[in-house]
Amino acid sequence: MHKIMRKAALSLLAGAAIMTMTLLAAGSAGAATAAPTTPAAHASAALKWPVTGPGSTGERVFAIQYLLNQQINAKLATDGIYGPKTTAAVKAFQKKVKLPVDGIVGPMTYPKLIVTVKQGSKGPAVSAVQHNLHFAYGFKSLKVSGIFGTGTLKAVKSFQKKFKLTQDGIVGANTWNALIVNEK
């Protein structure tokens, strides 16, 4: 009898956890982005995000490192290598935003990690966009300065056009997703 009651309780808890996650995802899907440095999670719930973790290298890792530097001042070297320091910073970020702490950036972490940037924005998140556009997408004249000026605006709009996104020059959830998913 005790085993049956325990199974029933576990089933109820699992169902409640799924319902809570669904409601949280639905709630964050409707949230508005108030400022250039706020997370762009509002539109990213329906997007497909890759899984990036220890041992990974490349532009996704550069973006993660820059974004961690923006979000939690992780002071990571932006070297494109997902090593122990990046893993530790991801875990610290996940703990801060109340996500399961596994050190892996995937569909639950990317939406909280990305930061909406637009013309006039400054900081590591802008550097992430510039680095990705320069090295992964061939915008060779774009400098990684951390300042979202007219050159970055032009490159972002060109990128958005290529991937059939709204050409508003704002790097929100959809543009971040395209940058990260389509990297070469």
Salt bridges, closest charged atoms under 4 A:
GLU59 OE1 - HIS131 ND1 2.80
